[in-house]
Amino acid sequence: MVFEDVPATDYDRFMGRFSAPLAEVFADWAGVPPTGRVLDVGSGPGALSTVLAERRGAAAVSALDPAPAFVDALRQRLPGVDARVGSAEHLPFDDGAFDGVYAELVLHFMADADAGVREMVRVARPGAVVAACVWDFENARAPHSLFLGLASAESGRTRGAARPGTDQGDISRRLRAAGCADVVEVELSATATFADVDEWWTMHTLGVGSTAHMLDGLDAAAIGRVRAAADEHFGDGPVTITGTAWAARGVA
């Protein structure tokens, strides 16, 4: 699992400062039903679950993630939420159990994204919203795209095959294939500010997510050149980063 050994606090330092504000705009855009249960698929330590609980009450929210450490953190942060360890490809819920099913920043980490989306649609009642969002790697608009680019320039690594959800239209196609109607797609953005380049750099050395191994195999001199390129790009003072995601929703 991508996040199996990642402490929830490290995830919060790395991606949580973007996933939390993104969760607000994602929930606003996708829509949260006034009644019924809602499900957060690939919840991590609870960025989107927190928003859903604020809007529907913790007792109406279920959350699922494959990383036990994240589920433990979510249970501590959001008592009353039905938080479980499990995979998106095999959701442990009955057909039509939810009035809203959401996946924030997780499709690109699924072992089988099509199966995961089919499961999301299966557990949604007819007429319920099913929605997902993933950072736009296609146009290098993820919040960590600059770091990936600087590291790749030194290592020679390329983007490789597109990961699920990271290109325009990908999530929409998967929702339609899973049986959703009225599918629409938009861009959603979130911004975070770091005190300085040091704080921004440290975020990318925590071994979390897409940047976890980007510096692997580079010697100290090469890593120094990546850091120097970041210093030159940002200069002194605070660093403000905006990430943009593709988001799509449909009706089960």
HULINRA-V348503 format. One line per field, one symbol per residue. ss: DSSP state (H for helix, E for strand, L for the rest). phi: phi as a letter, one per 30 degrees, with the letter a starting at -180 (. if undefined). psi: psi as a letter, one per 30 degrees, with the letter a starting at -180 (. if undefined). A space follows every 10 residues. Layout:
ss=???
phi=???
psi=???
This chain:
ss=LLLLLLLHHH HHHHHHHHHH HHHHHHHHHH LLLLLLLEEE ELLLLLHHHH HHHHHHLHHH EEEEELLHHH HHHHHHHLLL LEEEELLHHH LLLLLLLEEE EEEELLHHHL LLHHHHHHHH HHLEEEEEEE EEEEELLLLL LLLLHHHHHH HHHHHLLLLL LLLLLLLLLH HHHHHHHLLL EEEEEEEEEE EEEELLHHHH HHHLLLLLHH HLLLLLLLLH HHHHHHHHHH HHHHLLLLEE EEEEEEEEEE EL
phi=.ececcdedd ddddcedcdd ddeddddedd jcddbicbbc cidhdjeded ddddccjedc ccbbadcedd dddddddbej ddcbdlcddb ddbdeidbca bbbchbedcd dbdddddede dedddejddb bbbbeddech cddcdddedd dddddidcdi dddeidceid deddddddjd chdbbbcbbb bbccdadedd deedcdichd cebdcdicdd dddddddddd eddcidjdcc bccbcdbbbb cd
psi=kegegkkeee eeedfefeee eeeeeeeeee kkkfllllkj khfaggeeee eeeeffkeff kkkkkfjeee eeeeeeeikf kjklkllffi khllkgfkfk kkjjhfeffk ejeeeeeeee eefklkflkk llkkkifegh glfgeeeeee eeeefgklea kklkfflkfe eeeeeeffgk lhklklkklk kkkkeaeeee eeeggfhkbf gegffkfkle eeeeeeeeee eeeealalkk kkkklkkkll k.
